[in-house]
Amino acid sequence: MYKAFTEHIHVDRFRAFAHVFPSMEDELDIIRFLSPSNGGTVLATAFGDAVSRPFQIELYVKFPESNEPQLFNIIVGPAP
């Protein structure tokens, strides 16, 4: 996270989770909470091999100044 694209923001006040929607019918949806990295400037989680590409992610981020989480839609395409 960056403040106006100029400096890192520590993410310890942010909360986030990701809901993954696989494109394969035999794979289950995945929900993961994101955690701060060791440096505290990145929120991250791992999906491992639980889902194969392509898939869609609904990322919900609760910013410190907001009462409700903001939704970000991400599409992860097929492996190169």
VMD Tcl script that builds the backbone (N, CA, C; Angstrom):
set m [mol new atoms 240]
animate dup $m
set s [atomselect $m all]
$s set {name element resname resid chain x y z} {
  {N N MET 1 A 0.843 -1.170 0.000}
  {CA C MET 1 A 0.000 0.000 0.000}
  {C C MET 1 A 0.895 1.241 0.000}
  {N N TYR 2 A 0.434 2.224 -0.731}
  {CA C TYR 2 A 1.175 3.479 -0.826}
  {C C TYR 2 A 0.265 4.662 -0.536}
  {N N LYS 3 A 0.806 5.681 0.071}
  {CA C LYS 3 A 0.107 6.925 0.314}
  {C C LYS 3 A 0.356 7.828 -0.891}
  {N N ALA 4 A -0.687 8.048 -1.675}
  {CA C ALA 4 A -0.604 8.878 -2.884}
  {C C ALA 4 A 0.567 8.463 -3.774}
  {N N PHE 5 A 0.846 7.160 -3.837}
  {CA C PHE 5 A 1.910 6.594 -4.679}
  {C C PHE 5 A 3.306 7.107 -4.327}
  {N N THR 6 A 3.501 7.639 -3.115}
  {CA C THR 6 A 4.793 8.219 -2.770}
  {C C THR 6 A 5.513 7.521 -1.630}
  {N N GLU 7 A 4.774 7.014 -0.642}
  {CA C GLU 7 A 5.415 6.367 0.493}
  {C C GLU 7 A 4.574 5.192 0.974}
  {N N HIS 8 A 5.251 4.213 1.563}
  {CA C HIS 8 A 4.559 3.029 2.076}
  {C C HIS 8 A 3.626 3.391 3.228}
  {N N ILE 9 A 2.541 2.652 3.325}
  {CA C ILE 9 A 1.615 2.768 4.447}
  {C C ILE 9 A 1.686 1.450 5.212}
  {N N HIS 10 A 1.788 1.513 6.512}
  {CA C HIS 10 A 1.725 0.281 7.304}
  {C C HIS 10 A 0.283 -0.206 7.324}
  {N N VAL 11 A 0.094 -1.491 7.067}
  {CA C VAL 11 A -1.238 -2.044 6.849}
  {C C VAL 11 A -1.860 -2.660 8.093}
  {N N ASP 12 A -1.258 -2.456 9.257}
  {CA C ASP 12 A -1.777 -3.089 10.458}
  {C C ASP 12 A -3.182 -2.598 10.829}
  {N N ARG 13 A -3.622 -1.465 10.302}
  {CA C ARG 13 A -4.974 -0.962 10.577}
  {C C ARG 13 A -5.988 -1.411 9.512}
  {N N PHE 14 A -5.523 -2.069 8.464}
  {CA C PHE 14 A -6.393 -2.541 7.393}
  {C C PHE 14 A -6.824 -3.976 7.678}
  {N N ARG 15 A -7.998 -4.340 7.212}
  {CA C ARG 15 A -8.482 -5.717 7.274}
  {C C ARG 15 A -8.911 -6.099 5.863}
  {N N ALA 16 A -8.656 -7.360 5.483}
  {CA C ALA 16 A -9.033 -7.772 4.135}
  {C C ALA 16 A -9.237 -9.276 4.063}
  {N N PHE 17 A -10.118 -9.684 3.157}
  {CA C PHE 17 A -10.251 -11.101 2.834}
  {C C PHE 17 A -10.544 -11.246 1.357}
  {N N ALA 18 A -10.210 -12.407 0.837}
  {CA C ALA 18 A -10.398 -12.706 -0.580}
  {C C ALA 18 A -11.338 -13.895 -0.724}
  {N N HIS 19 A -12.287 -13.765 -1.638}
  {CA C HIS 19 A -13.186 -14.865 -1.997}
  {C C HIS 19 A -12.839 -15.255 -3.427}
  {N N VAL 20 A -12.373 -16.488 -3.601}
  {CA C VAL 20 A -11.914 -16.979 -4.905}
  {C C VAL 20 A -12.987 -17.856 -5.517}
  {N N PHE 21 A -13.281 -17.577 -6.800}
  {CA C PHE 21 A -14.260 -18.343 -7.564}
  {C C PHE 21 A -13.540 -19.076 -8.689}
  {N N PRO 22 A -13.302 -20.385 -8.537}
  {CA C PRO 22 A -12.618 -21.133 -9.590}
  {C C PRO 22 A -13.501 -21.279 -10.830}
  {N N SER 23 A -12.866 -21.464 -11.959}
  {CA C SER 23 A -13.631 -21.697 -13.183}
  {C C SER 23 A -13.919 -23.188 -13.386}
  {N N MET 24 A -13.168 -24.041 -12.706}
  {CA C MET 24 A -13.386 -25.491 -12.789}
  {C C MET 24 A -14.537 -25.879 -11.863}
  {N N GLU 25 A -15.503 -26.608 -12.387}
  {CA C GLU 25 A -16.689 -26.974 -11.609}
  {C C GLU 25 A -16.378 -27.893 -10.430}
  {N N ASP 26 A -15.301 -28.668 -10.510}
  {CA C ASP 26 A -14.982 -29.601 -9.431}
  {C C ASP 26 A -14.139 -28.972 -8.316}
  {N N GLU 27 A -13.818 -27.682 -8.432}
  {CA C GLU 27 A -13.057 -26.979 -7.399}
  {C C GLU 27 A -13.994 -26.122 -6.548}
  {N N LEU 28 A -13.722 -26.066 -5.262}
  {CA C LEU 28 A -14.553 -25.317 -4.336}
  {C C LEU 28 A -14.123 -23.856 -4.256}
  {N N ASP 29 A -15.067 -22.988 -3.910}
  {CA C ASP 29 A -14.728 -21.593 -3.610}
  {C C ASP 29 A -13.774 -21.577 -2.419}
  {N N ILE 30 A -12.951 -20.547 -2.363}
  {CA C ILE 30 A -11.983 -20.409 -1.278}
  {C C ILE 30 A -12.152 -19.028 -0.659}
  {N N ILE 31 A -12.098 -18.958 0.658}
  {CA C ILE 31 A -12.078 -17.679 1.360}
  {C C ILE 31 A -10.836 -17.659 2.236}
  {N N ARG 32 A -10.035 -16.597 2.098}
  {CA C ARG 32 A -8.803 -16.451 2.881}
  {C C ARG 32 A -8.724 -15.027 3.414}
  {N N PHE 33 A -8.313 -14.904 4.679}
  {CA C PHE 33 A -8.031 -13.597 5.254}
  {C C PHE 33 A -6.597 -13.228 4.935}
  {N N LEU 34 A -6.361 -11.964 4.649}
  {CA C LEU 34 A -5.018 -11.483 4.344}
  {C C LEU 34 A -4.351 -11.007 5.631}
  {N N SER 35 A -3.045 -11.206 5.714}
  {CA C SER 35 A -2.257 -10.821 6.882}
  {C C SER 35 A -1.138 -9.891 6.449}
  {N N PRO 36 A -0.694 -9.008 7.363}
  {CA C PRO 36 A 0.433 -8.132 7.030}
  {C C PRO 36 A 1.726 -8.928 6.836}
  {N N SER 37 A 2.552 -8.482 5.908}
  {CA C SER 37 A 3.864 -9.087 5.684}
  {C C SER 37 A 4.788 -8.718 6.840}
  {N N ASN 38 A 5.980 -9.287 6.832}
  {CA C ASN 38 A 6.955 -8.980 7.884}
  {C C ASN 38 A 7.289 -7.494 7.938}
  {N N GLY 39 A 7.370 -6.840 6.787}
  {CA C GLY 39 A 7.662 -5.407 6.742}
  {C C GLY 39 A 6.460 -4.551 7.089}
  {N N GLY 40 A 5.275 -5.146 7.092}
  {CA C GLY 40 A 4.072 -4.429 7.466}
  {C C GLY 40 A 3.490 -3.519 6.413}
  {N N THR 41 A 3.968 -3.618 5.159}
  {CA C THR 41 A 3.450 -2.731 4.115}
  {C C THR 41 A 2.665 -3.473 3.037}
  {N N VAL 42 A 2.494 -4.783 3.217}
  {CA C VAL 42 A 1.780 -5.588 2.226}
  {C C VAL 42 A 0.819 -6.524 2.954}
  {N N LEU 43 A -0.409 -6.619 2.457}
  {CA C LEU 43 A -1.342 -7.641 2.919}
  {C C LEU 43 A -1.266 -8.804 1.939}
  {N N ALA 44 A -1.178 -10.030 2.464}
  {CA C ALA 44 A -1.006 -11.184 1.574}
  {C C ALA 44 A -1.671 -12.423 2.154}
  {N N THR 45 A -1.924 -13.369 1.273}
  {CA C THR 45 A -2.386 -14.695 1.642}
  {C C THR 45 A -1.957 -15.660 0.550}
  {N N ALA 46 A -2.015 -16.941 0.834}
  {CA C ALA 46 A -1.642 -17.962 -0.162}
  {C C ALA 46 A -2.857 -18.830 -0.473}
  {N N PHE 47 A -3.002 -19.164 -1.744}
  {CA C PHE 47 A -4.055 -20.076 -2.164}
  {C C PHE 47 A -3.509 -21.470 -2.404}
  {N N GLY 48 A -2.198 -21.579 -2.552}
  {CA C GLY 48 A -1.581 -22.875 -2.807}
  {C C GLY 48 A -2.076 -23.483 -4.101}
  {N N ASP 49 A -2.204 -24.779 -4.106}
  {CA C ASP 49 A -2.694 -25.493 -5.283}
  {C C ASP 49 A -4.186 -25.779 -5.198}
  {N N ALA 50 A -4.884 -25.083 -4.302}
  {CA C ALA 50 A -6.300 -25.348 -4.091}
  {C C ALA 50 A -7.181 -24.909 -5.259}
  {N N VAL 51 A -6.641 -24.042 -6.106}
  {CA C VAL 51 A -7.417 -23.562 -7.250}
  {C C VAL 51 A -6.487 -23.445 -8.453}
  {N N SER 52 A -6.994 -23.832 -9.607}
  {CA C SER 52 A -6.187 -23.733 -10.821}
  {C C SER 52 A -6.670 -22.534 -11.644}
  {N N ARG 53 A -5.773 -22.006 -12.432}
  {CA C ARG 53 A -6.081 -20.842 -13.262}
  {C C ARG 53 A -6.904 -21.261 -14.472}
  {N N PRO 54 A -7.741 -20.411 -14.967}
  {CA C PRO 54 A -8.096 -19.059 -14.538}
  {C C PRO 54 A -9.088 -19.089 -13.377}
  {N N PHE 55 A -9.153 -17.974 -12.633}
  {CA C PHE 55 A -10.135 -17.828 -11.568}
  {C C PHE 55 A -10.398 -16.350 -11.319}
  {N N GLN 56 A -11.439 -16.081 -10.558}
  {CA C GLN 56 A -11.806 -14.703 -10.218}
  {C C GLN 56 A -11.696 -14.517 -8.711}
  {N N ILE 57 A -11.335 -13.304 -8.311}
  {CA C ILE 57 A -11.219 -12.976 -6.894}
  {C C ILE 57 A -12.084 -11.762 -6.599}
  {N N GLU 58 A -12.847 -11.856 -5.524}
  {CA C GLU 58 A -13.482 -10.682 -4.945}
  {C C GLU 58 A -12.658 -10.355 -3.708}
  {N N LEU 59 A -11.973 -9.230 -3.735}
  {CA C LEU 59 A -11.130 -8.796 -2.628}
  {C C LEU 59 A -11.869 -7.706 -1.861}
  {N N TYR 60 A -12.080 -7.941 -0.578}
  {CA C TYR 60 A -12.750 -6.976 0.285}
  {C C TYR 60 A -11.717 -6.368 1.221}
  {N N VAL 61 A -11.565 -5.038 1.163}
  {CA C VAL 61 A -10.588 -4.334 1.993}
  {C C VAL 61 A -11.332 -3.325 2.852}
  {N N LYS 62 A -11.124 -3.427 4.164}
  {CA C LYS 62 A -11.690 -2.450 5.101}
  {C C LYS 62 A -10.604 -1.451 5.431}
  {N N PHE 63 A -10.791 -0.234 4.951}
  {CA C PHE 63 A -9.853 0.853 5.211}
  {C C PHE 63 A -10.137 1.445 6.590}
  {N N PRO 64 A -9.127 1.975 7.264}
  {CA C PRO 64 A -9.312 2.485 8.634}
  {C C PRO 64 A -10.406 3.558 8.755}
  {N N GLU 65 A -10.577 4.395 7.751}
  {CA C GLU 65 A -11.541 5.489 7.827}
  {C C GLU 65 A -12.953 5.087 7.410}
  {N N SER 66 A -13.146 3.848 7.002}
  {CA C SER 66 A -14.416 3.410 6.442}
  {C C SER 66 A -15.131 2.444 7.382}
  {N N ASN 67 A -16.464 2.475 7.330}
  {CA C ASN 67 A -17.263 1.528 8.115}
  {C C ASN 67 A -17.492 0.219 7.384}
  {N N GLU 68 A -17.480 0.262 6.068}
  {CA C GLU 68 A -17.762 -0.903 5.234}
  {C C GLU 68 A -16.543 -1.252 4.380}
  {N N PRO 69 A -16.310 -2.533 4.131}
  {CA C PRO 69 A -15.204 -2.902 3.239}
  {C C PRO 69 A -15.496 -2.513 1.797}
  {N N GLN 70 A -14.441 -2.212 1.059}
  {CA C GLN 70 A -14.539 -1.886 -0.365}
  {C C GLN 70 A -14.268 -3.149 -1.174}
  {N N LEU 71 A -15.017 -3.329 -2.245}
  {CA C LEU 71 A -14.891 -4.510 -3.096}
  {C C LEU 71 A -14.009 -4.208 -4.294}
  {N N PHE 72 A -13.039 -5.110 -4.554}
  {CA C PHE 72 A -12.187 -5.051 -5.746}
  {C C PHE 72 A -12.323 -6.381 -6.458}
  {N N ASN 73 A -12.650 -6.359 -7.748}
  {CA C ASN 73 A -12.775 -7.574 -8.557}
  {C C ASN 73 A -11.479 -7.777 -9.344}
  {N N ILE 74 A -10.951 -8.991 -9.255}
  {CA C ILE 74 A -9.679 -9.322 -9.923}
  {C C ILE 74 A -9.894 -10.590 -10.732}
  {N N ILE 75 A -9.447 -10.575 -11.965}
  {CA C ILE 75 A -9.498 -11.765 -12.812}
  {C C ILE 75 A -8.079 -12.244 -13.037}
  {N N VAL 76 A -7.830 -13.504 -12.713}
  {CA C VAL 76 A -6.515 -14.120 -12.919}
  {C C VAL 76 A -6.658 -15.042 -14.116}
  {N N GLY 77 A -5.936 -14.729 -15.169}
  {CA C GLY 77 A -6.051 -15.478 -16.415}
  {C C GLY 77 A -5.339 -16.816 -16.396}
  {N N PRO 78 A -5.380 -17.518 -17.497}
  {CA C PRO 78 A -4.704 -18.809 -17.610}
  {C C PRO 78 A -3.202 -18.661 -17.419}
  {N N ALA 79 A -2.582 -19.727 -16.979}
  {CA C ALA 79 A -1.135 -19.730 -16.809}
  {C C ALA 79 A -0.454 -19.506 -18.152}
  {N N PRO 80 A 0.647 -18.731 -18.149}
  {CA C PRO 80 A 1.346 -18.457 -19.422}
  {C C PRO 80 A 2.007 -19.688 -20.005}
}
mol reanalyze $m
mol bondsrecalc $m
mol representation Tube
mol addrep $m
